[in-house]
Amino acid sequence: MAPSHPAALAQALIRCPSVTPQDAGALGVLEAALAPLGFVCHRLRRQAPGTVAVDNLFARLGTGSPHLCFAGHTDVVPAGDVAGWSAAPFGGEIVGERLFGRGAVDMKGAIAAFVAAVAGLVAQVGQPSGSISLLITGDEEGDAANGTKAVLPWLIEHGQTPDFCVVGEPTCVHELGDVVKIGRRGSLNGTLTVLGTQGHVAYPERADNPLPRLVRMLDSLIDVLLDEGTPHFPPSSLVVTSIDTGNPVPNVIPAEATARFNIRFNTLHTAERLEGWLRKRFDAVGGGAYRLELSLSGEAFVTEPGALTEKIKGAITRATGREPGFNTGGGTSDARFIKEICPVVEFGLVGQTMHKVDESVPLADLDRLTLIYRALLADTVFAGGGV
């Protein structure tokens, strides 16, 4: 299948129940669409210790420059309450000019639109003067250990590094074309465990209650202004998400108390510097032992507005009559890995229904997204203009 319209391919992809880390045939469907266009396809299986192996796909058309890569994922989150869906979550049904199914928005619809854009241009003008590639993972919605991050070294080793990349995440808020993501905030998860000594509440002098110390430690963080933001980012934020002792009774002082928090930070910070800041504040409280465990989802980054962002802005405006805004809001995506090897932006469908019951996309938005991707391709790899 090499469709010049995206709905049929989107339906075929949705009908593969590829809940992370299962592929369920999704990459095979995509390969079958790409091979007739001339793409050379590589299946790249990755398996970190203690995890389930995941298949990824890298497919490239052409060998020239510039090299535009479209990155995305065929894995999806679970369907949730199946009884609450208006159409089968993996049926790929069209109801009332909308395509329903898990992944319709996030992000099988965008993958289908990009392939349709390539197919239309190849049919009209032939092969590109530059190169087009797709980097598609089956491990984005999970912990991402075996996905894009694990494949990037292969791209570098085999001379497949793109000149620039578009990630097809659902970036738009209200209407197709209203937002392009040019970066993302960093995300640092923290677990603070304060250690004490268990005892009876009637004899507090015989125990070491960790809770007052935990409260003082958290108080040293709450309402602290980390920064005032940057031209591309809002101020960084720290949010406490959990406080727990695991204590089911009222007459025992617990041996330890735990708090969890998340810091969403901009490019004024790094995870390493934030760890130093946290430890300095916790040490200043004093009075006992504690344990701090940190997990980094991704560092903050920004692709400064320039040639690449102007190309995609122009493609969106020509296709929709709308001038998009640039922002860095939302969670993390695989762009946090790709930014290490080339400039990257994110642009895809409207995200109102992603991860929800009745995830769906208007067929008209699939067609318009295809036109946008087609305009971007025509301005870069088919025109040989580069960015």
Rosetta blueprint (number, residue, H / E / L):
1 M L
2 A L
3 P L
4 S L
5 H L
6 P H
7 A H
8 A H
9 L H
10 A H
11 Q H
12 A H
13 L H
14 I H
15 R L
16 C L
17 P L
18 S L
19 V E
20 T L
21 P L
22 Q L
23 D L
24 A L
25 G L
26 A H
27 L H
28 G H
29 V H
30 L H
31 E H
32 A H
33 A H
34 L H
35 A H
36 P H
37 L H
38 G L
39 F L
40 V E
41 C E
42 H E
43 R E
44 L E
45 R E
46 R E
47 Q L
48 A L
49 P L
50 G L
51 T L
52 V L
53 A L
54 V E
55 D E
56 N E
57 L E
58 F E
59 A E
60 R E
61 L E
62 G L
63 T L
64 G L
65 S L
66 P L
67 H E
68 L E
69 C E
70 F E
71 A E
72 G E
73 H E
74 T L
75 D L
76 V E
77 V L
78 P L
79 A L
80 G L
81 D L
82 V H
83 A H
84 G H
85 W L
86 S L
87 A L
88 A L
89 P L
90 F L
91 G L
92 G L
93 E L
94 I E
95 V E
96 G L
97 E L
98 R E
99 L E
100 F E
101 G L
102 R L
103 G L
104 A L
105 V L
106 D L
107 M L
108 K H
109 G H
110 A H
111 I H
112 A H
113 A H
114 F H
115 V H
116 A H
117 A H
118 V H
119 A H
120 G H
121 L H
122 V H
123 A H
124 Q H
125 V H
126 G L
127 Q L
128 P L
129 S L
130 G L
131 S E
132 I E
133 S E
134 L E
135 L E
136 I E
137 T E
138 G L
139 D L
140 E L
141 E L
142 G L
143 D L
144 A L
145 A L
146 N L
147 G L
148 T H
149 K H
150 A H
151 V H
152 L H
153 P H
154 W H
155 L H
156 I H
157 E H
158 H L
159 G L
160 Q L
161 T L
162 P L
163 D L
164 F E
165 C E
166 V E
167 V E
168 G L
169 E L
170 P L
171 T L
172 C E
173 V L
174 H L
175 E L
176 L L
177 G L
178 D L
179 V E
180 V E
181 K E
182 I L
183 G E
184 R E
185 R L
186 G E
187 S E
188 L E
189 N E
190 G E
191 T E
192 L E
193 T E
194 V E
195 L E
196 G L
197 T E
198 Q L
199 G E
200 H E
201 V L
202 A L
203 Y L
204 P H
205 E H
206 R H
207 A L
208 D E
209 N L
210 P H
211 L H
212 P H
213 R H
214 L H
215 V H
216 R H
217 M H
218 L H
219 D H
220 S L
221 L L
222 I L
223 D L
224 V L
225 L L
226 L L
227 D L
228 E L
229 G L
230 T L
231 P L
232 H L
233 F L
234 P L
235 P L
236 S L
237 S E
238 L E
239 V E
240 V E
241 T E
242 S E
243 I E
244 D E
245 T L
246 G L
247 N L
248 P L
249 V L
250 P L
251 N L
252 V E
253 I E
254 P L
255 A L
256 E E
257 A E
258 T E
259 A E
260 R E
261 F E
262 N E
263 I E
264 R E
265 F E
266 N L
267 T L
268 L L
269 H L
270 T L
271 A H
272 E H
273 R H
274 L H
275 E H
276 G H
277 W H
278 L H
279 R H
280 K H
281 R H
282 F H
283 D H
284 A H
285 V H
286 G L
287 G L
288 G L
289 A L
290 Y E
291 R E
292 L E
293 E E
294 L E
295 S E
296 L E
297 S E
298 G E
299 E L
300 A L
301 F E
302 V E
303 T L
304 E L
305 P L
306 G L
307 A H
308 L H
309 T H
310 E H
311 K H
312 I H
313 K H
314 G H
315 A H
316 I H
317 T H
318 R H
319 A H
320 T H
321 G L
322 R L
323 E L
324 P L
325 G E
326 F E
327 N E
328 T L
329 G L
330 G L
331 G L
332 T L
333 S L
334 D L
335 A H
336 R H
337 F H
338 I H
339 K L
340 E L
341 I L
342 C L
343 P L
344 V E
345 V E
346 E E
347 F L
348 G L
349 L L
350 V E
351 G L
352 Q L
353 T L
354 M L
355 H L
356 K L
357 V L
358 D L
359 E L
360 S E
361 V E
362 P E
363 L H
364 A H
365 D H
366 L H
367 D H
368 R H
369 L H
370 T H
371 L H
372 I H
373 Y H
374 R H
375 A H
376 L H
377 L H
378 A H
379 D H
380 T L
381 V L
382 F L
383 A L
384 G L
385 G L
386 G L
387 V L
